[in-house]
Amino acid sequence: MDTVVSGIRPTGELHLGNYFGAIKNFIKLQETHKCFFFIADVHSLTTHLKNEKLYENTLKIVATYLACGLDYNKVAIYRQSDVPEIFELYTYLNMLAYKGELERCVTFKEKAKKQPDNINAGLLTYPVLMTADIIIHKANKVPVGKDQEQHLEMARNFVSRFNRIFNIDFFPLPHPYSFDDDLIKIPALDGTGKMGKSENNAIYLTDDVNIIQKKVLKAVTDSGPTEPFQSMSEPIKNLFTFLKIFASENDYNYFLNEYNSCKIKYSELKYFLAEKINNFVQPIREKIFEFFENKNFLEKILNEGKEKARSSAIKTLLEVKKIIGFKI
């Protein structure tokens, strides 16, 4: 059975893009793969060392995972910081990572520009810790977004280097896991790109009906078509993408005909969309708050996940130390 590892930083609420981009597919993976899903609390410190909401955000991610349908009996859901073996392996891997290759990492350069007063060693060695997260479980499948592709390629380099130096075929090469046709990209409400947290253009899974309506009504539009079957601008394409995801085919065709006949009223479309999006979010939102109220239960899940993760990690680390030459 293939092993999948994926992590998410606890920097705030999860949104529709997170759901359709990853969580929805994690629910499928839990039936066919050995899955380790961790909250990357240590990774988050590279940009926010002082984070008063670290604990709260961690529990909220667990609550969201459960509300969306992840079964903690089938997967390991754990805090990165609860598995010390990750950080010991990270130390050893740092001996294989070279300053030049780390400095050439695109995301390091971008982050360094964004936080010039906080270019810390953790930021530089982020790809090394990511590698440790993956190979501590000997994972061979890693769901990654575009921004993480170079990090995964670096992880493959570190794995190959380890295997080559010690002349052993120990760690499998991790491969990016592609959801292909199952991946739904949720567009931004501001008219361009995809929905994201940092861009402040997202609908969160905890947003109530009034917030959802307010956000959708603010979505960027244009002045409307001036001739039948006119090509859509990107903001309007985005609204129709939402329609395709959250409305029925009949509803989609109704608004498409209204657009093609130059009769469309964007306000009508937006109010309709807000209702449909809320209908989707509401049961998830209610479950999130229900789970979040029971923090003892969430801690129980994290503790069970820690035991699963450490059971796998301890075995890997012992083998690594023997290969390196430590007396065990």
N, C-alpha and C positions, 0 to 999 in steps of 0.2 A: 504494500500500500504506500503510495506517495505521501510525503510529508510536506505540509504547507505551513509557512510562518508569515505572519503579518502583524504590524504594529501601528498604533495611532497615538499621536501626542495629545495629552490632555490639556489642550489650550482653550477649550470652550465647547459650546454646543455642537452637535452633529446636525447636518442639514440634508436636504433632499439629494444633493449631489453625492454626499457620503453614502446615502442609502442605496441609490441606484448604481453608484460607481463601485461599491465594494460590499456593503452589508448584505444586500439582496443575494449576491453571489456567494458570500460566505455561508449562507444558509444552505445552499446547494452543496458546497464543498464538504460540509460537515457530514454528509451522508456517504461520501466516497473517498475521503482523504483523512489522514491523521492531522488534525489542525491545532496549531498553537497561535492564539490571538492575544497579544499583549498590549498593555497600555504603557507607552514609551515615556514614562515620567522622567527618567534620567536624560533622555534625548532632549526633552523640552527645556532643560536647564541651560542648554547652550545659548538660548536666546532670552530666557527669563529665569535667572537664578533665584530671584525672589518672587514667589508666586503664592499668594495667600489662598488661592482657590485650587491649588494642586490636588488636594485630597478630595474636595467636592467635585471637581471636574472628572477625576478618575472614577468615582462612584457613578457619576452621571453617564459616563461611557458604558459602564457595565450595565446600568439600568436600561440604556438605549439598546444595547446588543440584545438583551433579554426581551425587551418590548418588541423588537423587530423579528424575533423568532430563533435566535441562536440558542441551542440547547447545551447548557453547561455540563450535562452528563456525557455529551458526545465530543466536546472540545475542551481545551484548556484555555481559560480566560484568566490572565494573571498580570500583576504589576511587574514591570521590568526590574525595578529596584528590589523585588522580593527574591530574585534568583542571583545570588552572589557569584555563582559559577560563570555567568555571562561576563562579569567584569574581570575575573581572573583570566579567562580566555582572551578578552579584549587586551589585557596587558601583554600576553604572549604575542598576539597578532600585531601589536604596535612595533614589535621588533622586526616584523616583516614588511612594514609599511614605510615608504621612503618620503622624506620631506617634500621633494620635488613633485612627486605624483599627487600628493595630497594638496599642495598649493595650486596645482593645475585644475583641480576639481571645479567645475562650473558653479555648482551651488555654493561652494566655499567663497568663491570670488563675489557672488551675488550677495551672500549674507554679510560678507566683510564690508561691502559698500553700504548696506542697510544699517549696520551697527558698527561703525568705525571705532567707537570707543569700547567695544566689547568683542574684539577678535581673540577669543580664548582658545586654549589648546583643545578643548572639547569640540569646538566648532571645526577646527582643522582635522581632527581625527574622527569626525562623525561617521565617515564610511567604514572605519575600522570597527566601531561599536556596532554599526548595522550588520557588519559581517559576523561578528560574534553572536548577535541576536539570532541570525539565520542558522549558522553551522553548529551552534551548541546543540541543536536537535537534528543535525545532519539533514536539514531540509533540502529538498531538490526542486521545490516550486515556491516562488515568491510573487504574489500579486503586487505589482508596482505601477505607479503612475509615471508619466513622462518625466517629472522632475526627479524621480529616483532611479531612472534607467542607468545613468552613469555610475551611481553608487553600487548598483548590482553588478555592473561590469567590473568595478574595482573589487568587489567581493569575490568574483570569479578569479581575478588575478591573484588575490591573496591566498585563495584556496589552492590554486595551481602551484603557487610559490611554496606553500607549506608542503604539499605532496612531493614536489620536486626536490626540495632541500633534504627532506628526510627519506627520499626514495621509497615512498609508500603511497598506495592508493587508498587513503583513509577518508578524506572528506569528498562527498560528491559535489560536482559543480552545480551550484544553484542556477536554475533557469527562471526567466520571467514567466509568470503564469498569466496568460491572456484569456480574458473572458469572451473575446471575439464578439459574436452577435448578441451575446447576453448583456454586453456592456451598454448602458444607456447614459449618454452624456446630457446632464441637465444644464440648460443654458442659463446665463445670467439675466437678472431682471433689468440691468442697466443697458441692455441692448447689444453687448459684445461679449465674446468669450464664454467661459463656463462659470457656473455658480461656484463661489468660493467664500471662505470665511474672512480672509484678509481684505478682500475687495469690498466687503460690506454690501453684497448684492444677493444674499442667500435667504431662503426660507428654512427656518430651523424646525426640527421635528417636535420641538416643545412650543412653537408659536401658537397662540390661540387664534380663534376665528377672526377677531378684530385686527390683530397684527398682520395676519395673512392677507386680509382684504386690503389693508392700508398699503402693504408692500406691493401687491399686484396692481393696485390702482395707480401706483407711482411708476410702473414699468414703462420704459421708453417706447414710444410709438412714432409714427410719422403722420403726415397730413392726410393720408389715405390714397387709394388708387384713383387715378384720373381717367383710366381707360380699362375696358374689360381685359381680364387675364394678364394684368400688368405684373411684372416680376416683383417679388416681395423684397423689401429691405431686410437687413439682418435682424433688427428688433422685431419685425412682424413675423419673420420666420421663427424666431424664438417663441413667440406667443403660440404659434401653430404647433410647435414642438411640444409645448405644454399640453395643448389640446389633444394631441395624438397620444400622449402618455396617460392623461387623467380623465379624458372624456370618451364617450362611445364613438364608434365610426359614424353613426348618423349625426351626432352633434358636430363632429369634425367637418363632415360634408356640408352641413348647414352653413357654418361660418365660412367655409371655403367658397361656397356658392355666393354668399353675401359679398365676399371680397371680390370675386371674379366679376360680379355684376355691379361693382362700385357702390353697393348699398350698405357696406359694413359699418357698424358703429362700434368703435373700439371700447367705449365705456361698457356696452352690453357684453362684449367679449370678456372684458376684464372681470366684471362682476360674476359672470358665469364661471370663469376659470377659478376665481377665488373660492367659490362654493365647492367646486370639484376637488381642488387641492385640499381644502379643509376636510372634506369627506374622507380623503385618503389619510391625512395626518392625524385626525382626531383619535381613532382607536390606538394608534401608536403613542400619541401624546399622553393619553389617559393612563396607559400601561407604564410609561416612563415615570410619571409622577407617583403611581402606585408602588412601583419597585423602589423608587428613590426614597420613599417614606420609610422603607424597611432597610436601614443601613446595616443592621446586623446580618441580614440575609445576604446582602451584597458582599459584605466582608467574608462571609462563609464561602461564597462562590470564589472569591479571590484566593482564599486560603486553600481551597480544594484545587484550584488552578495552579497555585504555587507548588503544591505537592506533586502534581502531574509534571509540571515543567522541571522541577528540581530532580525528579526521578530520572528524567531523560538527560538533563544537563550534567548531573554528577557522573553518570556513566561515560559520557563523552569526554569530560574534563580529565577523568582518571586515565583514560586511554591516551589523551593528548600529552599528559605529563610523563607517562611512560615512554612515549615516542620521543619526546624532547630529551629525556634522560634523567628525570627526577627519580629519586628512590621512593617507591610507593610501598 
